[in-house]
Amino acid sequence: MKKIASILLITMILLLTACGGGKISYVGDSPNVALIIANRGDKGFNDSAVIGMNVSVQDHGTNLTILEHDNNPDNYEKVFMDAAKGYNHVIITSSMMKETLEAHAAEYPDVKFLMYDGEVDWDKGDLSNVYCIIFSANEVSYLAGYLAAAMSKTSKIGFVGGMKNTNIDDFAIGFEAGAKEKNPSIQISLEYADSFNDQEKGKEIAKRMADGGVDIIFSAAGAVNLGVLDVVAENDLYMIGVDTDQYALFKAEGKEDLAKCIITSAMKDIGDVLYGAVDNYTKREVITGESKTIGLAEGGVSLAKNDYYKEIVPQAIQDEIDELEDKIIKGEIEVPTARKPSP
């Protein structure tokens, strides 16, 4: 988790567009919240959400239940119904359950739904009790791509995606654009695992890349990343983590050999955003009926510039990254995206 100032910043951003209403029920003075995720243990996207919500339990006394669908479409509707029937606030990760939310949100008008890292099709009926938060993954992956190209000794880098969707494509597009900004002739191997769980598939893809001379891999693929990391460690390569500071995470677990493979992470500050949302719930401030995009300028995404990053990345490259980040924030660089403009 970041400093409390970052949490407050996100909270303020969310409140600026508050327009929700409707009846809201609480257990005592605390919000009654269901968090729907794929599964725990990915050391990234889902775990970051759980961390943020657990902090809200400590700070706000949130009544929290975590439900898992295991990335199985057969589970989406049941998990959704369990949450909608029993809780007044339902937080849904990513766009995997987009169609389920679009189909059933109107059946529960007193429930406030928050989808983060995804957006509903607002033309799919009455979605006035839904709010969507979109992370500008393309912006932070642009910085990651630039760094990969700058640090590669072979001029060959790789990207591993999970299941092909807009969120993962946004990472890939930004990564490629950033890499080519640094080195127009950089060779980029791009593959999708068609899974967020299959670690063996991650190993297979990473080994193929390593055998082809790739020396830095950016993996945005959920638990698949763990398989990629195993191969990176075995072959003395570098990896760029995703969603949370994965260097810090593995170091905290005492896995120094894995931590030192992770040159940086392209982070979506999911924990802070969810903490801010629950803070709004506690204040009886609920946002619905629209989407909000948060990127580098809003603190929604960031590149992990931890002590290890500062140790191994030459200062000149760090300065270039900082300059690029500043230009993106000021609107002087427009990073390509996989997302269609919101209506």
N, C-alpha and C positions, 0 to 999 in steps of 0.2 A: 504494500500500500504506500501511496505517496504521503507527503506531509498533509496536515489538515487543511492548509491553505488551498491545496489542489482540490481537495474534496469540496471545500466551500465554493471554489470557482465553478466546478461542475454543477453544484446545487443551484447557484445563481443563474447559470446558463439555462438550466431546465425551468426555473421559475419565470424567466423572462417571457416565455411563450405560454404560460399557464392559461388554460381556457376551459378546463374541465369543470364538471359539476356532478350532480346526481347524488344519490344516497351512498354514504360510505359508512361501513360498520367496522368496529374495532373490538378486540378482546381486551377489556380494561381500557387503558390509555394507549395501547400499542397496536400498530397495524397487523393485520392477519394476512400473511403473504405465502403464496406458493411459488417456488422457483422450479421451472421445468428446464432440465438440461439433458444432454445426450447421456453422459456418464462421468463419474469422477475418475481421477487418476491419469488424466492426459497431461498434467503438469503445464497446462497452458490455458486455453480458452475457458473450459468448463471449471477447472480448479480456481481460476481467477475470480469467476462469478461466485463460487462458494465462499472464497475468502472474504470478498466484499460483503456478502450477506451475513456471514458469521460475525464480522465486525459490527454490523448493524444490530445484530442480536445483543451483543455486549453493550453497545452504546444506547440503543433505543428500546431494548426489551422486545424486539420484533418477534412475533409469533410466526415462526418459519417452518415450512415443510419443503423438502427437496424431493422432486419426482424425476425419474430418469426414463428416457424412451430408448436409449441404446442405439440411436440412429436407425431404428427399425420402423419403417412407415406403418407397419401393422399395429404398432403401439401408440401412434400419435393421437388418434381420437380418444382412446381410453384414458390416456394420461391427461389429455386436455379436459375431458369431462370430469375426471376426479378432482382436478384443480378448480374448475369453474363452479362446480357444485358446492365446494367446501370452503372457498376463500374469497375475500373481497378484492384482493390484488393478486394478479397472476402475471409473473414475469417469465417470458419465453425467450430462449436463446436462439439467435440466428434466424434464418429464414426457412429452416427445414420444415417447420410446422405452419408455414404461411397459409397454405390452402385450408388447413384445418381451422385456423383462426378466422380467416375470411368467411368460412362457411357457418361458423357457430357463434361468433362474438355477439351478434345481435340477440341471441337467445338468452343472454345473461346481461341485461342492461345495467344492473347494479354492480357488476364486476368491472374493475378497471384493468385492462390488459396493457402490458408494456412489452413490446418486442424490441430487443436490441440486436444490432448487427444485421438488420433486415428491415424490409418495408413491405407493407401490404399493398395490394392494388386497391386504391381508394374508391374505385368504381364498382367494386364487388359487393355493393349493398351498404347497409347502415353499419359503419365502423366508428361511430362517434365515441365509443368507449375504449378505443384503441389509441395508443401512442407508440411511435416508432423512433428509435435512435439508431442512426447510421454512422458508422465510423469510417473516416476517410483513409482506408487502408492503403490506397494508392500513394498518398502523400508520404507516409512513413516508409513504405517499401521502396519508394524512389530514393530515399536516403540510403536504405539498405543496399539497393542495387549499385548506387554510386560507390559505396564503401567496398562492396565485393569486387567491383572492377578495379578499384584503386589498390586493393590488397592482394589480388590474385597474381601469382607468379607465372601461371601458365596461360593467362588470358582466356581461361575456360571456367565458367561458373555454371551453377545449376539451380533450378527451381523445382521443388516437389510440392504439388498441390494435393489436397485430399480429394473430395468429390467435386466435380466441375460445377461451379455455380457462380453467381455474380460476385459474392464475397471473395472467393478464392481467385477468380479472374482479376479482381481489382488489385490484389496483391501482386499477381504475375505481371500485369500491365505496368504498374508503377515500378516494379523491380527492373523490368527490361528497359524502361525509359531512363531510369537513373543510371543503370550500368552503361548504356550507350552515350549518355551525356559525358561520362568520364572517358570511355573508350569506344568510339564508334565501331571498331572492328572486333569487339569482344564476342566470343562464342558463348551462347547461352543454351544449355540443354534444359528443356522444359517438359516435365512429365506429371501426369496425375495418377494417383493410386486408386482412384474410384472407391475410396474408403477413407474413413477417419479413424478406423480401429486396427487395421491390418498391419501390424509391425513387420511381419515378414515381407510384405509387399514393399514397405519402406526400405528394408535392407536390400531387396532385389534391385530397386531403382537406384539407390545410392551406390551400390557396388558397380552397376553399369556405368554410372557417371564417373566414379573414381577410376575405373578401368579406361575410360575415355580421356582422362587427363584433367577432369574437373577438380579444382582444389578448394572451392568454397561453395557450399550448398545452402540455400535458403529454403527451409521447409515449413510450409503452412498447411498442415495436414492432421491436426489433432494428435491422437496417440500414435499414428504412423510415424510422427517425428522421432519417437523413441527408437524405432528401428533404423531410421536414417542416422541418428546420432551414434548408434553402435558402430556402424560402418565408418563414419567420419573418424571416430576415436581409433578404430583399428588401423586406419590408413593415414593417420597423422594429418588430417585435413582440418579445415575450419567449417563451422556451421553458423548460420544466423538463425537465432531462435525466433519465436513468434508469440504474440498475445501477452506474455508476461516476461519478466527478466529471468530467463532460464539459466543464465550463468549463476545468478544469485541463488536461485532455487536449488540447483545441484550442489553448489558449494555448501549451502546450509545443510544439505543431507550428507555431507562428508564425501561426496563423489567428485573429488578434485580432478580426476582424470577426464571425466565427462565435462565438467564445468569449463575447463581450460580449452575445450574445443569450440566454445561458443563465444564468438568475437563480439557479438552484440545481439540484441533482440528487437524486432519490430513490434512494439507493444500497442495493444489496444487497452486502454486503462479501464477495463470492464469493472473491476472491483470498485473503483472510485465512483464510476457512473451509477452503479446499482446502489451504492451507499447513499449517494445524493438523491436518488429516486425515493428510497425508503425514508430519508430525512424529510422529503416533501410529503410523503404519506403521513408521517408523524405530525406534521404541521397542518394536516387536512388540506394540503395544496396538491391537486391532482391535474395532470396534463393529459388531455385526450384530443382525438380528432385531427391529429397532424403528425408530421415527421420533423425530426431535427437532425441535421448532419453536423458532426463534430470532428475536427481534424487537428492539425498541429496548432493552429491559432487558439483553439478552445481547450487544448490540453487533453483531447480525447484520444490522440495517438501520440507516440513519442518513440524515439530511438534510445535504447538503453546505453547511457554513457557512464557506466560504472567504473570502478577502479581498474578492472582488467582491460576494458576498452581503452582507458587512458594510458595504460601501460604498454599495450602492444600496437596500437594504432599511432603512426607517426603524427606529431603535432601539426605538420602541414596539412595532412589529410583531415584531421579533426577540424582544423580551421575552415577547410573547404566545405565540410559537412555542415558546420555551423552557419556558414554564409548561405548555402543552399536552403537550409531550414528557414533562415530569416527571409529569404526571397519568396519562398512558398507562402509564408505567413503574411507577407506584405502584398501578395498577389502578383508578384513580378515573374513568377514561374507558375504556369498552369499545367498541372500534372494530368496526363491522360487518365481516363477512368473507364471501367466497365459498366458503370451505372448510367441509367437513363435519367435525365433531369426530372426532378419531382414536379408534379403538376402545381 
